[in-house]
Structures are given as structure tokens and as C-alpha cells.
């Protein structure tokens, strides 16, 4: 899953994600103890290493900004 530039950074998907795979713009994230740089400085993003493609984020996105990679 990927968040497109249409994202308004409302964070509804961040709260919905059971895998904690979605982060706010500019936020570092951790995978297996390794800190990773933010994927986007402009909008909310999904860490692909943590996403299981459950699509719960797609259901809550008000602007349809989350698509399959």
C-alpha cells in the first residue's frame, strides 16, 4: 500500500493501522531495531516493511489517497 500526494495528513489511517506501519510526515520509524529515515516529508506514509496489505487504512481514508503499490 502507498499513500499518494492527495493525502491531507488527517492521520485517520495512522490510528487505524494495527501494524503501526503508518507514520506522519517527517517521522522516523523503526524496523527490527533499526531506525529508518522518513519516506515522505510532505504527507503521511506507509512503511512497506511493516505493512501486511490488510487495507484497513484504505477504508478510513476520506480522500482515497491510499492505493496498492
mmCIF file of the N, C-alpha and C atoms, coordinates in Angstrom:
data_MODEL
# 
_entry.id   MODEL 
# 
loop_
_atom_site.group_PDB 
_atom_site.id 
_atom_site.type_symbol 
_atom_site.label_atom_id 
_atom_site.label_alt_id 
_atom_site.label_comp_id 
_atom_site.label_asym_id 
_atom_site.label_entity_id 
_atom_site.label_seq_id 
_atom_site.pdbx_PDB_ins_code 
_atom_site.Cartn_x 
_atom_site.Cartn_y 
_atom_site.Cartn_z 
_atom_site.occupancy 
_atom_site.B_iso_or_equiv 
_atom_site.pdbx_formal_charge 
_atom_site.auth_seq_id 
_atom_site.auth_comp_id 
_atom_site.auth_asym_id 
_atom_site.auth_atom_id 
_atom_site.pdbx_PDB_model_num 
ATOM 1   N N  . UNK A 1 1  ? 0.851   -1.175 0.000  1.00 0.00 ? 1  UNK A N  1 
ATOM 2   C CA . UNK A 1 1  ? 0.000   0.000  0.000  1.00 0.00 ? 1  UNK A CA 1 
ATOM 3   C C  . UNK A 1 1  ? 0.901   1.244  0.000  1.00 0.00 ? 1  UNK A C  1 
ATOM 4   N N  . UNK A 1 2  ? 0.421   2.274  -0.685 1.00 0.00 ? 2  UNK A N  1 
ATOM 5   C CA . UNK A 1 2  ? 1.164   3.524  -0.807 1.00 0.00 ? 2  UNK A CA 1 
ATOM 6   C C  . UNK A 1 2  ? 0.194   4.683  -0.612 1.00 0.00 ? 2  UNK A C  1 
ATOM 7   N N  . UNK A 1 3  ? 0.661   5.719  0.050  1.00 0.00 ? 3  UNK A N  1 
ATOM 8   C CA . UNK A 1 3  ? -0.142  6.925  0.216  1.00 0.00 ? 3  UNK A CA 1 
ATOM 9   C C  . UNK A 1 3  ? 0.312   7.936  -0.831 1.00 0.00 ? 3  UNK A C  1 
ATOM 10  N N  . UNK A 1 4  ? -0.636  8.433  -1.609 1.00 0.00 ? 4  UNK A N  1 
ATOM 11  C CA . UNK A 1 4  ? -0.330  9.347  -2.708 1.00 0.00 ? 4  UNK A CA 1 
ATOM 12  C C  . UNK A 1 4  ? -0.298  10.800 -2.239 1.00 0.00 ? 4  UNK A C  1 
ATOM 13  N N  . UNK A 1 5  ? 0.068   11.685 -3.163 1.00 0.00 ? 5  UNK A N  1 
ATOM 14  C CA . UNK A 1 5  ? 0.145   13.114 -2.861 1.00 0.00 ? 5  UNK A CA 1 
ATOM 15  C C  . UNK A 1 5  ? -1.210  13.745 -2.557 1.00 0.00 ? 5  UNK A C  1 
ATOM 16  N N  . UNK A 1 6  ? -2.295  13.019 -2.810 1.00 0.00 ? 6  UNK A N  1 
ATOM 17  C CA . UNK A 1 6  ? -3.623  13.537 -2.483 1.00 0.00 ? 6  UNK A CA 1 
ATOM 18  C C  . UNK A 1 6  ? -3.878  13.541 -0.969 1.00 0.00 ? 6  UNK A C  1 
ATOM 19  N N  . UNK A 1 7  ? -3.012  12.902 -0.211 1.00 0.00 ? 7  UNK A N  1 
ATOM 20  C CA . UNK A 1 7  ? -3.145  12.804 1.244  1.00 0.00 ? 7  UNK A CA 1 
ATOM 21  C C  . UNK A 1 7  ? -3.235  14.190 1.880  1.00 0.00 ? 7  UNK A C  1 
ATOM 22  N N  . UNK A 1 8  ? -4.179  14.340 2.821  1.00 0.00 ? 8  UNK A N  1 
ATOM 23  C CA . UNK A 1 8  ? -4.342  15.601 3.547  1.00 0.00 ? 8  UNK A CA 1 
ATOM 24  C C  . UNK A 1 8  ? -3.776  15.507 4.969  1.00 0.00 ? 8  UNK A C  1 
ATOM 25  N N  . UNK A 1 9  ? -3.083  14.411 5.266  1.00 0.00 ? 9  UNK A N  1 
ATOM 26  C CA . UNK A 1 9  ? -2.427  14.198 6.566  1.00 0.00 ? 9  UNK A CA 1 
ATOM 27  C C  . UNK A 1 9  ? -3.376  14.318 7.748  1.00 0.00 ? 9  UNK A C  1 
ATOM 28  N N  . UNK A 1 10 ? -4.571  13.763 7.608  1.00 0.00 ? 10 UNK A N  1 
ATOM 29  C CA . UNK A 1 10 ? -5.553  13.806 8.697  1.00 0.00 ? 10 UNK A CA 1 
ATOM 30  C C  . UNK A 1 10 ? -5.233  12.785 9.791  1.00 0.00 ? 10 UNK A C  1 
ATOM 31  N N  . UNK A 1 11 ? -4.417  11.782 9.464  1.00 0.00 ? 11 UNK A N  1 
ATOM 32  C CA . UNK A 1 11 ? -3.951  10.744 10.392 1.00 0.00 ? 11 UNK A CA 1 
ATOM 33  C C  . UNK A 1 11 ? -5.008  9.706  10.762 1.00 0.00 ? 11 UNK A C  1 
ATOM 34  N N  . UNK A 1 12 ? -6.127  9.670  10.069 1.00 0.00 ? 12 UNK A N  1 
ATOM 35  C CA . UNK A 1 12 ? -7.128  8.632  10.340 1.00 0.00 ? 12 UNK A CA 1 
ATOM 36  C C  . UNK A 1 12 ? -6.525  7.250  10.117 1.00 0.00 ? 12 UNK A C  1 
ATOM 37  N N  . UNK A 1 13 ? -5.703  7.113  9.100  1.00 0.00 ? 13 UNK A N  1 
ATOM 38  C CA . UNK A 1 13 ? -5.082  5.822  8.795  1.00 0.00 ? 13 UNK A CA 1 
ATOM 39  C C  . UNK A 1 13 ? -4.034  5.438  9.840  1.00 0.00 ? 13 UNK A C  1 
ATOM 40  N N  . UNK A 1 14 ? -3.345  6.427  10.388 1.00 0.00 ? 14 UNK A N  1 
ATOM 41  C CA . UNK A 1 14 ? -2.340  6.159  11.426 1.00 0.00 ? 14 UNK A CA 1 
ATOM 42  C C  . UNK A 1 14 ? -3.016  5.482  12.609 1.00 0.00 ? 14 UNK A C  1 
ATOM 43  N N  . UNK A 1 15 ? -4.144  6.019  13.018 1.00 0.00 ? 15 UNK A N  1 
ATOM 44  C CA . UNK A 1 15 ? -4.884  5.470  14.155 1.00 0.00 ? 15 UNK A CA 1 
ATOM 45  C C  . UNK A 1 15 ? -5.483  4.101  13.845 1.00 0.00 ? 15 UNK A C  1 
ATOM 46  N N  . UNK A 1 16 ? -5.821  3.850  12.591 1.00 0.00 ? 16 UNK A N  1 
ATOM 47  C CA . UNK A 1 16 ? -6.478  2.604  12.188 1.00 0.00 ? 16 UNK A CA 1 
ATOM 48  C C  . UNK A 1 16 ? -5.509  1.435  12.038 1.00 0.00 ? 16 UNK A C  1 
ATOM 49  N N  . UNK A 1 17 ? -4.258  1.701  11.736 1.00 0.00 ? 17 UNK A N  1 
ATOM 50  C CA . UNK A 1 17 ? -3.291  0.647  11.403 1.00 0.00 ? 17 UNK A CA 1 
ATOM 51  C C  . UNK A 1 17 ? -2.904  -0.191 12.621 1.00 0.00 ? 17 UNK A C  1 
ATOM 52  N N  . UNK A 1 18 ? -3.270  -1.475 12.592 1.00 0.00 ? 18 UNK A N  1 
ATOM 53  C CA . UNK A 1 18 ? -2.951  -2.391 13.691 1.00 0.00 ? 18 UNK A CA 1 
ATOM 54  C C  . UNK A 1 18 ? -1.481  -2.794 13.706 1.00 0.00 ? 18 UNK A C  1 
ATOM 55  N N  . UNK A 1 19 ? -0.783  -2.603 12.592 1.00 0.00 ? 19 UNK A N  1 
ATOM 56  C CA . UNK A 1 19 ? 0.628   -2.982 12.496 1.00 0.00 ? 19 UNK A CA 1 
ATOM 57  C C  . UNK A 1 19 ? 1.574   -1.826 12.792 1.00 0.00 ? 19 UNK A C  1 
ATOM 58  N N  . UNK A 1 20 ? 1.027   -0.664 13.108 1.00 0.00 ? 20 UNK A N  1 
ATOM 59  C CA . UNK A 1 20 ? 1.845   0.530  13.323 1.00 0.00 ? 20 UNK A CA 1 
ATOM 60  C C  . UNK A 1 20 ? 2.797   0.752  12.155 1.00 0.00 ? 20 UNK A C  1 
ATOM 61  N N  . UNK A 1 21 ? 2.257   0.627  10.944 1.00 0.00 ? 21 UNK A N  1 
ATOM 62  C CA . UNK A 1 21 ? 3.055   0.766  9.730  1.00 0.00 ? 21 UNK A CA 1 
ATOM 63  C C  . UNK A 1 21 ? 2.892   2.131  9.068  1.00 0.00 ? 21 UNK A C  1 
ATOM 64  N N  . UNK A 1 22 ? 2.044   2.984  9.638  1.00 0.00 ? 22 UNK A N  1 
ATOM 65  C CA . UNK A 1 22 ? 1.776   4.282  9.020  1.00 0.00 ? 22 UNK A CA 1 
ATOM 66  C C  . UNK A 1 22 ? 2.271   5.391  9.946  1.00 0.00 ? 22 UNK A C  1 
ATOM 67  N N  . UNK A 1 23 ? 3.004   6.329  9.340  1.00 0.00 ? 23 UNK A N  1 
ATOM 68  C CA . UNK A 1 23 ? 3.661   7.384  10.107 1.00 0.00 ? 23 UNK A CA 1 
ATOM 69  C C  . UNK A 1 23 ? 3.335   8.757  9.544  1.00 0.00 ? 23 UNK A C  1 
ATOM 70  N N  . UNK A 1 24 ? 3.419   9.751  10.412 1.00 0.00 ? 24 UNK A N  1 
ATOM 71  C CA . UNK A 1 24 ? 3.197   11.129 9.994  1.00 0.00 ? 24 UNK A CA 1 
ATOM 72  C C  . UNK A 1 24 ? 4.385   11.630 9.179  1.00 0.00 ? 24 UNK A C  1 
ATOM 73  N N  . UNK A 1 25 ? 4.149   12.619 8.349  1.00 0.00 ? 25 UNK A N  1 
ATOM 74  C CA . UNK A 1 25 ? 5.197   13.204 7.509  1.00 0.00 ? 25 UNK A CA 1 
ATOM 75  C C  . UNK A 1 25 ? 6.420   13.564 8.348  1.00 0.00 ? 25 UNK A C  1 
ATOM 76  N N  . UNK A 1 26 ? 7.592   13.190 7.846  1.00 0.00 ? 26 UNK A N  1 
ATOM 77  C CA . UNK A 1 26 ? 8.840   13.541 8.508  1.00 0.00 ? 26 UNK A CA 1 
ATOM 78  C C  . UNK A 1 26 ? 9.213   12.695 9.707  1.00 0.00 ? 26 UNK A C  1 
ATOM 79  N N  . UNK A 1 27 ? 8.398   11.722 10.044 1.00 0.00 ? 27 UNK A N  1 
ATOM 80  C CA . UNK A 1 27 ? 8.630   10.904 11.232 1.00 0.00 ? 27 UNK A CA 1 
ATOM 81  C C  . UNK A 1 27 ? 9.529   9.705  10.913 1.00 0.00 ? 27 UNK A C  1 
ATOM 82  N N  . UNK A 1 28 ? 10.588  9.522  11.720 1.00 0.00 ? 28 UNK A N  1 
ATOM 83  C CA . UNK A 1 28 ? 11.425  8.332  11.585 1.00 0.00 ? 28 UNK A CA 1 
ATOM 84  C C  . UNK A 1 28 ? 10.638  7.128  12.074 1.00 0.00 ? 28 UNK A C  1 
ATOM 85  N N  . UNK A 1 29 ? 11.008  5.937  11.593 1.00 0.00 ? 29 UNK A N  1 
ATOM 86  C CA . UNK A 1 29 ? 10.360  4.716  12.046 1.00 0.00 ? 29 UNK A CA 1 
ATOM 87  C C  . UNK A 1 29 ? 11.406  3.637  12.269 1.00 0.00 ? 29 UNK A C  1 
ATOM 88  N N  . UNK A 1 30 ? 11.018  2.570  12.972 1.00 0.00 ? 30 UNK A N  1 
ATOM 89  C CA . UNK A 1 30 ? 11.961  1.521  13.340 1.00 0.00 ? 30 UNK A CA 1 
ATOM 90  C C  . UNK A 1 30 ? 11.505  0.179  12.800 1.00 0.00 ? 30 UNK A C  1 
ATOM 91  N N  . UNK A 1 31 ? 12.448  -0.552 12.194 1.00 0.00 ? 31 UNK A N  1 
ATOM 92  C CA . UNK A 1 31 ? 12.210  -1.901 11.697 1.00 0.00 ? 31 UNK A CA 1 
ATOM 93  C C  . UNK A 1 31 ? 13.316  -2.791 12.249 1.00 0.00 ? 31 UNK A C  1 
ATOM 94  N N  . UNK A 1 32 ? 12.932  -3.802 13.008 1.00 0.00 ? 32 UNK A N  1 
ATOM 95  C CA . UNK A 1 32 ? 13.897  -4.735 13.601 1.00 0.00 ? 32 UNK A CA 1 
ATOM 96  C C  . UNK A 1 32 ? 15.019  -4.014 14.342 1.00 0.00 ? 32 UNK A C  1 
ATOM 97  N N  . UNK A 1 33 ? 14.655  -2.984 15.092 1.00 0.00 ? 33 UNK A N  1 
ATOM 98  C CA . UNK A 1 33 ? 15.620  -2.248 15.893 1.00 0.00 ? 33 UNK A CA 1 
ATOM 99  C C  . UNK A 1 33 ? 16.438  -1.219 15.131 1.00 0.00 ? 33 UNK A C  1 
ATOM 100 N N  . UNK A 1 34 ? 16.232  -1.111 13.829 1.00 0.00 ? 34 UNK A N  1 
ATOM 101 C CA . UNK A 1 34 ? 16.974  -0.154 13.006 1.00 0.00 ? 34 UNK A CA 1 
ATOM 102 C C  . UNK A 1 34 ? 16.094  1.050  12.687 1.00 0.00 ? 34 UNK A C  1 
ATOM 103 N N  . UNK A 1 35 ? 16.584  2.240  13.012 1.00 0.00 ? 35 UNK A N  1 
ATOM 104 C CA . UNK A 1 35 ? 15.848  3.464  12.728 1.00 0.00 ? 35 UNK A CA 1 
ATOM 105 C C  . UNK A 1 35 ? 15.993  3.812  11.255 1.00 0.00 ? 35 UNK A C  1 
ATOM 106 N N  . UNK A 1 36 ? 14.864  4.109  10.639 1.00 0.00 ? 36 UNK A N  1 
ATOM 107 C CA . UNK A 1 36 ? 14.830  4.435  9.211  1.00 0.00 ? 36 UNK A CA 1 
ATOM 108 C C  . UNK A 1 36 ? 14.424  5.898  9.032  1.00 0.00 ? 36 UNK A C  1 
ATOM 109 N N  . UNK A 1 37 ? 14.930  6.495  7.974  1.00 0.00 ? 37 UNK A N  1 
ATOM 110 C CA . UNK A 1 37 ? 14.571  7.875  7.636  1.00 0.00 ? 37 UNK A CA 1 
ATOM 111 C C  . UNK A 1 37 ? 13.126  7.923  7.142  1.00 0.00 ? 37 UNK A C  1 
ATOM 112 N N  . UNK A 1 38 ? 12.474  9.054  7.311  1.00 0.00 ? 38 UNK A N  1 
ATOM 113 C CA . UNK A 1 38 ? 11.099  9.190  6.815  1.00 0.00 ? 38 UNK A CA 1 
ATOM 114 C C  . UNK A 1 38 ? 11.029  8.947  5.310  1.00 0.00 ? 38 UNK A C  1 
ATOM 115 N N  . UNK A 1 39 ? 9.966   8.314  4.868  1.00 0.00 ? 39 UNK A N  1 
ATOM 116 C CA . UNK A 1 39 ? 9.765   8.084  3.442  1.00 0.00 ? 39 UNK A CA 1 
ATOM 117 C C  . UNK A 1 39 ? 9.221   9.350  2.781  1.00 0.00 ? 39 UNK A C  1 
ATOM 118 N N  . UNK A 1 40 ? 8.475   10.145 3.535  1.00 0.00 ? 40 UNK A N  1 
ATOM 119 C CA . UNK A 1 40 ? 7.928   11.393 2.996  1.00 0.00 ? 40 UNK A CA 1 
ATOM 120 C C  . UNK A 1 40 ? 8.025   12.503 4.033  1.00 0.00 ? 40 UNK A C  1 
ATOM 121 N N  . UNK A 1 41 ? 8.406   13.668 3.570  1.00 0.00 ? 41 UNK A N  1 
ATOM 122 C CA . UNK A 1 41 ? 8.413   14.865 4.406  1.00 0.00 ? 41 UNK A CA 1 
ATOM 123 C C  . UNK A 1 41 ? 7.138   15.678 4.179  1.00 0.00 ? 41 UNK A C  1 
ATOM 124 N N  . UNK A 1 42 ? 6.352   15.278 3.169  1.00 0.00 ? 42 UNK A N  1 
ATOM 125 C CA . UNK A 1 42 ? 5.195   16.068 2.754  1.00 0.00 ? 42 UNK A CA 1 
ATOM 126 C C  . UNK A 1 42 ? 3.849   15.564 3.259  1.00 0.00 ? 42 UNK A C  1 
ATOM 127 N N  . UNK A 1 43 ? 3.724   14.237 3.431  1.00 0.00 ? 43 UNK A N  1 
ATOM 128 C CA . UNK A 1 43 ? 2.447   13.678 3.865  1.00 0.00 ? 43 UNK A CA 1 
ATOM 129 C C  . UNK A 1 43 ? 2.669   12.353 4.595  1.00 0.00 ? 43 UNK A C  1 
ATOM 130 N N  . UNK A 1 44 ? 1.622   11.873 5.214  1.00 0.00 ? 44 UNK A N  1 
ATOM 131 C CA . UNK A 1 44 ? 1.635   10.592 5.912  1.00 0.00 ? 44 UNK A CA 1 
ATOM 132 C C  . UNK A 1 44 ? 2.156   9.521  4.963  1.00 0.00 ? 44 UNK A C  1 
ATOM 133 N N  . UNK A 1 45 ? 2.876   8.524  5.503  1.00 0.00 ? 45 UNK A N  1 
ATOM 134 C CA . UNK A 1 45 ? 3.418   7.471  4.643  1.00 0.00 ? 45 UNK A CA 1 
ATOM 135 C C  . UNK A 1 45 ? 3.308   6.102  5.303  1.00 0.00 ? 45 UNK A C  1 
ATOM 136 N N  . UNK A 1 46 ? 3.405   5.061  4.480  1.00 0.00 ? 46 UNK A N  1 
ATOM 137 C CA . UNK A 1 46 ? 3.350   3.676  4.946  1.00 0.00 ? 46 UNK A CA 1 
ATOM 138 C C  . UNK A 1 46 ? 4.739   3.064  4.838  1.00 0.00 ? 46 UNK A C  1 
ATOM 139 N N  . UNK A 1 47 ? 5.216   2.461  5.928  1.00 0.00 ? 47 UNK A N  1 
ATOM 140 C CA . UNK A 1 47 ? 6.487   1.736  5.910  1.00 0.00 ? 47 UNK A CA 1 
ATOM 141 C C  . UNK A 1 47 ? 6.225   0.364  5.293  1.00 0.00 ? 47 UNK A C  1 
ATOM 142 N N  . UNK A 1 48 ? 6.726   0.114  4.092  1.00 0.00 ? 48 UNK A N  1 
ATOM 143 C CA . UNK A 1 48 ? 6.400   -1.139 3.401  1.00 0.00 ? 48 UNK A CA 1 
ATOM 144 C C  . UNK A 1 48 ? 6.853   -2.387 4.145  1.00 0.00 ? 48 UNK A C  1 
ATOM 145 N N  . UNK A 1 49 ? 7.915   -2.264 4.925  1.00 0.00 ? 49 UNK A N  1 
ATOM 146 C CA . UNK A 1 49 ? 8.419   -3.416 5.676  1.00 0.00 ? 49 UNK A CA 1 
ATOM 147 C C  . UNK A 1 49 ? 7.465   -3.853 6.783  1.00 0.00 ? 49 UNK A C  1 
ATOM 148 N N  . UNK A 1 50 ? 6.580   -2.960 7.192  1.00 0.00 ? 50 UNK A N  1 
ATOM 149 C CA . UNK A 1 50 ? 5.674   -3.235 8.308  1.00 0.00 ? 50 UNK A CA 1 
ATOM 150 C C  . UNK A 1 50 ? 4.229   -3.490 7.873  1.00 0.00 ? 50 UNK A C  1 
ATOM 151 N N  . UNK A 1 51 ? 3.905   -3.124 6.654  1.00 0.00 ? 51 UNK A N  1 
ATOM 152 C CA . UNK A 1 51 ? 2.532   -3.245 6.144  1.00 0.00 ? 51 UNK A CA 1 
ATOM 153 C C  . UNK A 1 51 ? 2.236   -4.674 5.703  1.00 0.00 ? 51 UNK A C  1 
ATOM 154 N N  . UNK A 1 52 ? 1.052   -5.183 6.099  1.00 0.00 ? 52 UNK A N  1 
ATOM 155 C CA . UNK A 1 52 ? 0.646   -6.527 5.665  1.00 0.00 ? 52 UNK A CA 1 
ATOM 156 C C  . UNK A 1 52 ? -0.476  -6.475 4.620  1.00 0.00 ? 52 UNK A C  1 
ATOM 157 N N  . UNK A 1 53 ? -0.710  -5.309 4.047  1.00 0.00 ? 53 UNK A N  1 
ATOM 158 C CA . UNK A 1 53 ? -1.715  -5.111 2.995  1.00 0.00 ? 53 UNK A CA 1 
ATOM 159 C C  . UNK A 1 53 ? -3.133  -5.483 3.422  1.00 0.00 ? 53 UNK A C  1 
ATOM 160 N N  . UNK A 1 54 ? -3.477  -5.255 4.679  1.00 0.00 ? 54 UNK A N  1 
ATOM 161 C CA . UNK A 1 54 ? -4.819  -5.589 5.163  1.00 0.00 ? 54 UNK A CA 1 
ATOM 162 C C  . UNK A 1 54 ? -5.886  -4.629 4.630  1.00 0.00 ? 54 UNK A C  1 
ATOM 163 N N  . UNK A 1 55 ? -5.472  -3.451 4.209  1.00 0.00 ? 55 UNK A N  1 
ATOM 164 C CA . UNK A 1 55 ? -6.338  -2.424 3.620  1.00 0.00 ? 55 UNK A CA 1 
ATOM 165 C C  . UNK A 1 55 ? -7.282  -1.732 4.606  1.00 0.00 ? 55 UNK A C  1 
ATOM 166 N N  . UNK A 1 56 ? -7.066  -1.882 5.890  1.00 0.00 ? 56 UNK A N  1 
ATOM 167 C CA . UNK A 1 56 ? -7.918  -1.163 6.846  1.00 0.00 ? 56 UNK A CA 1 
ATOM 168 C C  . UNK A 1 56 ? -7.730  0.346  6.706  1.00 0.00 ? 56 UNK A C  1 
ATOM 169 N N  . UNK A 1 57 ? -6.561  0.764  6.293  1.00 0.00 ? 57 UNK A N  1 
ATOM 170 C CA . UNK A 1 57 ? -6.298  2.187  6.080  1.00 0.00 ? 57 UNK A CA 1 
ATOM 171 C C  . UNK A 1 57 ? -7.088  2.733  4.897  1.00 0.00 ? 57 UNK A C  1 
ATOM 172 N N  . UNK A 1 58 ? -7.235  1.923  3.861  1.00 0.00 ? 58 UNK A N  1 
ATOM 173 C CA . UNK A 1 58 ? -7.977  2.337  2.666  1.00 0.00 ? 58 UNK A CA 1 
ATOM 174 C C  . UNK A 1 58 ? -9.415  2.676  3.042  1.00 0.00 ? 58 UNK A C  1 
ATOM 175 N N  . UNK A 1 59 ? -9.992  1.884  3.913  1.00 0.00 ? 59 UNK A N  1 
ATOM 176 C CA . UNK A 1 59 ? -11.389 2.056  4.309  1.00 0.00 ? 59 UNK A CA 1 
ATOM 177 C C  . UNK A 1 59 ? -11.647 3.360  5.053  1.00 0.00 ? 59 UNK A C  1 
ATOM 178 N N  . UNK A 1 60 ? -10.643 3.886  5.757  1.00 0.00 ? 60 UNK A N  1 
ATOM 179 C CA . UNK A 1 60 ? -10.852 5.105  6.545  1.00 0.00 ? 60 UNK A CA 1 
ATOM 180 C C  . UNK A 1 60 ? -10.341 6.368  5.864  1.00 0.00 ? 60 UNK A C  1 
ATOM 181 N N  . UNK A 1 61 ? -9.694  6.230  4.727  1.00 0.00 ? 61 UNK A N  1 
ATOM 182 C CA . UNK A 1 61 ? -9.145  7.402  4.040  1.00 0.00 ? 61 UNK A CA 1 
ATOM 183 C C  . UNK A 1 61 ? -10.267 8.202  3.376  1.00 0.00 ? 61 UNK A C  1 
ATOM 184 N N  . UNK A 1 62 ? -10.446 9.424  3.841  1.00 0.00 ? 62 UNK A N  1 
ATOM 185 C CA . UNK A 1 62 ? -11.532 10.281 3.355  1.00 0.00 ? 62 UNK A CA 1 
ATOM 186 C C  . UNK A 1 62 ? -11.314 10.798 1.934  1.00 0.00 ? 62 UNK A C  1 
ATOM 187 N N  . UNK A 1 63 ? -10.062 10.775 1.467  1.00 0.00 ? 63 UNK A N  1 
ATOM 188 C CA . UNK A 1 63 ? -9.763  11.333 0.141  1.00 0.00 ? 63 UNK A CA 1 
ATOM 189 C C  . UNK A 1 63 ? -9.235  10.280 -0.837 1.00 0.00 ? 63 UNK A C  1 
ATOM 190 N N  . UNK A 1 64 ? -9.384  9.014  -0.492 1.00 0.00 ? 64 UNK A N  1 
ATOM 191 C CA . UNK A 1 64 ? -8.946  7.907  -1.359 1.00 0.00 ? 64 UNK A CA 1 
ATOM 192 C C  . UNK A 1 64 ? -7.490  8.049  -1.802 1.00 0.00 ? 64 UNK A C  1 
ATOM 193 N N  . UNK A 1 65 ? -6.622  8.403  -0.862 1.00 0.00 ? 65 UNK A N  1 
ATOM 194 C CA . UNK A 1 65 ? -5.211  8.633  -1.176 1.00 0.00 ? 65 UNK A CA 1 
ATOM 195 C C  . UNK A 1 65 ? -4.336  7.403  -0.972 1.00 0.00 ? 65 UNK A C  1 
ATOM 196 N N  . UNK A 1 66 ? -4.929  6.270  -0.586 1.00 0.00 ? 66 UNK A N  1 
ATOM 197 C CA . UNK A 1 66 ? -4.141  5.060  -0.340 1.00 0.00 ? 66 UNK A CA 1 
ATOM 198 C C  . UNK A 1 66 ? -4.467  4.038  -1.417 1.00 0.00 ? 66 UNK A C  1 
ATOM 199 N N  . UNK A 1 67 ? -3.421  3.599  -2.114 1.00 0.00 ? 67 UNK A N  1 
ATOM 200 C CA . UNK A 1 67 ? -3.586  2.666  -3.230 1.00 0.00 ? 67 UNK A CA 1 
ATOM 201 C C  . UNK A 1 67 ? -2.604  1.505  -3.080 1.00 0.00 ? 67 UNK A C  1 
ATOM 202 N N  . UNK A 1 68 ? -2.856  0.447  -3.844 1.00 0.00 ? 68 UNK A N  1 
ATOM 203 C CA . UNK A 1 68 ? -1.929  -0.681 -3.836 1.00 0.00 ? 68 UNK A CA 1 
ATOM 204 C C  . UNK A 1 68 ? -0.651  -0.282 -4.552 1.00 0.00 ? 68 UNK A C  1 
ATOM 205 N N  . UNK A 1 69 ? 0.460   -0.748 -4.023 1.00 0.00 ? 69 UNK A N  1 
ATOM 206 C CA . UNK A 1 69 ? 1.773   -0.410 -4.605 1.00 0.00 ? 69 UNK A CA 1 
ATOM 207 C C  . UNK A 1 69 ? 1.988   -1.133 -5.910 1.00 0.00 ? 69 UNK A C  1 
# 
